[in-house]
Each structure stands twice: as C-alpha cells, then as structure tokens.
C-alpha cells in the first residue's frame, strides 16, 4: 500500500474522531469514553461510503493521489456518529432507569 493511502486513512481517522467527539459533546454524556462508539461509527461510515460502496455524490477532489468525495464522506461520517451517539445515550438512560428502579427496595 502506498504511503499516500496511509495518509488518507490517517486523515479519515482524524475526521472520524472529530465527528465522534462532536456528536458525543452534543448528545452527551460529555466524557472521553463516550467518544469511542460514535468515532468508530463515523470511521465505518467513512470506510463504507468512501471505499466500499464507490458512491460519489457531489463534488470530488484530488487529494493525496486519490479522488475523494470529501463533502459526502464527512456528512456520512457525521450522521453515523450522531446516530451512534443517540443510541448510546438512549442505552445509558435506559440502563440508569433500570438500575434506579431495582435499587429502591430496602
């Protein structure tokens, strides 16, 4: 694999981390550990939309020797991170409510 491919993967990793951090900050909880699942979802969306599916909606740019639909990829990553953060928040709230109802008995 050429070094420019590693650079694209690193760039998409940074974009995924930023999308995951933004989604976790918007939805909550605002802890560092809450960034992991949204960031992974964003990276998987970037990988699937940008690499596996071959979709190119919108403008493409030549970046590091590859043709990338960067706007489409970032939007897909951000939406996936937001969806994962919402599911994560729902699961944490549900867990908190279940834990609160069972611990009330003396």
WOWOMO-V370661 format. One record per residue. N is the residue number from 1. RES is the residue in one small letter. PHI is phi as a letter, one per 30 degrees, with the letter a starting at -180 (999 if undefined). OMEGA is omega in whole degrees, 0 to 359 (none if undefined). BURIAL is I if it has 16 or more other C-alpha atoms within 10 Angstrom, else O. Layout:
N_RES_PHI_OMEGA_BURIAL + N_RES_PHI_OMEGA_BURIAL
//
This chain:
1_x_999_181_O + 2_x_d_182_O + 3_x_d_178_O + 4_x_d_176_O + 5_x_d_176_O + 6_x_d_178_O + 7_x_d_178_O + 8_x_d_178_I + 9_x_d_178_O + 10_x_d_179_O + 11_x_d_179_O + 12_x_d_175_I + 13_x_d_178_I + 14_x_d_178_O + 15_x_d_179_I + 16_x_d_177_I + 17_x_d_178_I + 18_x_d_177_I + 19_x_d_179_I + 20_x_d_179_I + 21_x_d_179_I + 22_x_d_180_I + 23_x_d_179_I + 24_x_d_179_I + 25_x_d_180_I + 26_x_d_188_O + 27_x_c_181_I + 28_x_j_355_I + 29_x_d_184_I + 30_x_c_176_O + 31_x_b_181_O + 32_x_d_181_O + 33_x_d_181_O + 34_x_d_181_I + 35_x_d_189_I + 36_x_d_184_I + 37_x_d_177_I + 38_x_d_179_I + 39_x_d_176_I + 40_x_d_178_I + 41_x_d_178_I + 42_x_d_180_I + 43_x_d_178_I + 44_x_d_177_I + 45_x_d_177_I + 46_x_d_180_I + 47_x_d_184_I + 48_x_d_183_I + 49_x_d_185_I + 50_x_d_188_I + 51_x_c_188_O + 52_x_d_186_O + 53_x_d_181_O + 54_x_i_178_O + 55_x_d_174_O + 56_x_b_177_I + 57_x_c_181_O + 58_x_i_184_O + 59_x_d_174_O + 60_x_c_179_O + 61_x_b_175_O + 62_x_d_183_O + 63_x_b_179_O + 64_x_h_178_O + 65_x_i_180_O + 66_x_b_173_O + 67_x_d_184_O + 68_x_b_171_I + 69_x_c_192_I + 70_x_d_180_I + 71_x_d_179_O + 72_x_d_182_I + 73_x_d_180_I + 74_x_d_178_I + 75_x_d_178_O + 76_x_d_178_I + 77_x_d_180_I + 78_x_d_178_I + 79_x_d_178_I + 80_x_d_178_I + 81_x_d_179_I + 82_x_d_178_I + 83_x_d_179_I + 84_x_d_179_I + 85_x_d_178_I + 86_x_d_177_I + 87_x_d_178_O + 88_x_d_180_I + 89_x_d_178_I + 90_x_d_181_O + 91_x_d_179_O + 92_x_d_178_O + 93_x_d_179_O + 94_x_d_179_O + 95_x_d_180_O + 96_x_d_180_O + 97_x_d_178_O + 98_x_d_179_O + 99_x_d_181_O + 100_x_d_181_O + 101_x_d_182_O + 102_x_d_184_O + 103_x_c_182_O + 104_x_d_181_O + 105_x_d_182_O + 106_x_d_none_O
//
